[in-house]
């Protein structure tokens, strides 16, 4: 009876950039920025990520303080509603982070494939 082909596990690289002593930029914060851009609000982005508004707002505040220019601009809510969007600097930071991530994955592809080959079978 022929052996069935073994399915390799998927593999991703998770990158966190430590801007010492200013702060850290990693996949969670970048995902939050992308969710703000997609939803047009901090609260909407938080909901999409199963995160409280307060947590999302604190992360946005942290991100805005990490760089020379704010990454997110927010308008206060009210009868007409508020909203938030990424600034040009915010879009630039997301693009740089995703480029680093992509280049790292390509540079490490051979080694990642070796890890995938060596990985144990998943348990049920």
C-alpha positions in Angstrom: 0.0 0.0 0.0 1.6 3.3 -1.0 2.4 5.9 1.6 0.3 9.0 1.6 2.2 12.2 1.0 3.1 14.0 4.2 1.6 17.5 4.3 4.2 20.0 5.6 3.0 22.5 8.2 2.7 26.1 7.1 5.4 28.5 8.4 5.4 32.2 8.9 7.9 34.7 10.2 6.9 37.0 12.9 9.1 40.1 13.2 9.2 42.5 16.0 11.4 45.6 15.6 12.7 47.0 18.9 13.4 50.7 18.5 15.4 51.0 21.7 14.5 52.9 23.9 11.4 54.3 22.0 9.2 51.2 21.6 8.4 48.1 19.7 6.7 47.6 16.3 5.4 44.1 15.6 2.7 42.2 13.8 -0.1 43.1 16.3 0.5 46.9 16.0 0.8 46.7 12.2 -2.4 44.7 12.0 -4.1 47.3 14.1 -2.9 50.1 11.8 -4.2 48.1 8.8 -7.5 47.5 10.6 -7.9 51.2 11.3 -7.3 52.0 7.6 -9.9 49.3 6.6 -12.6 50.2 9.1 -12.1 54.0 9.4 -12.2 53.9 13.1 -10.2 52.8 16.2 -13.2 51.2 17.8 -14.0 49.3 14.6 -10.4 48.1 14.3 -10.4 47.0 17.9 -13.7 45.0 17.4 -12.2 43.4 14.3 -9.3 42.2 16.4 -11.3 41.3 19.5 -9.7 44.1 21.4 -11.3 46.7 23.7 -11.5 50.3 22.5 -9.3 51.3 25.4 -6.6 48.8 24.4 -6.7 49.8 20.8 -6.6 53.5 21.7 -3.6 53.0 24.1 -1.7 51.2 21.3 -2.5 54.0 18.8 -1.3 56.5 21.4 1.9 54.5 21.8 2.4 54.3 18.0 1.8 58.0 17.6 4.5 58.8 20.2 7.0 56.3 18.7 7.6 58.3 15.5 8.3 61.9 14.7 4.9 62.3 13.1 1.6 60.6 14.1 0.6 57.4 12.3 -3.1 57.8 13.1 -5.3 60.8 13.1 -8.6 60.5 14.9 -11.7 62.8 14.9 -13.8 62.9 18.0 -17.2 61.1 17.9 -20.5 62.7 18.3 -23.8 63.1 16.4 -22.0 62.9 13.1 -19.6 60.2 14.3 -15.8 60.4 14.6 -13.4 58.3 12.7 -9.7 57.6 12.2 -7.3 57.1 9.4 -3.7 56.5 8.8 -1.5 59.5 8.0 0.9 59.3 5.1 3.6 58.4 7.7 1.3 55.7 9.0 0.9 54.1 5.6 4.7 54.4 5.0 5.5 52.7 8.3 3.1 49.8 7.4 4.7 49.5 4.0 8.2 49.4 5.4 7.2 46.8 8.0 5.5 44.6 5.4 8.6 44.9 3.1 10.9 43.8 5.9 8.6 40.9 6.6 8.5 39.8 2.9 12.2 40.1 2.4 12.9 38.2 5.6 10.6 35.4 4.5 12.3 35.2 1.1 15.8 35.3 2.6 15.0 32.5 5.0 12.9 30.3 2.6 15.5 27.6 2.4 15.9 27.3 6.1 12.2 27.6 6.8 11.6 24.7 4.3 14.2 22.6 6.2 12.4 23.3 9.5 9.1 22.4 7.9 10.6 19.1 6.7 11.9 18.3 10.1 8.7 19.2 11.9 6.8 16.4 13.7 3.4 15.3 12.5 0.6 17.3 14.1 -1.3 15.5 16.9 -5.0 15.2 16.8 
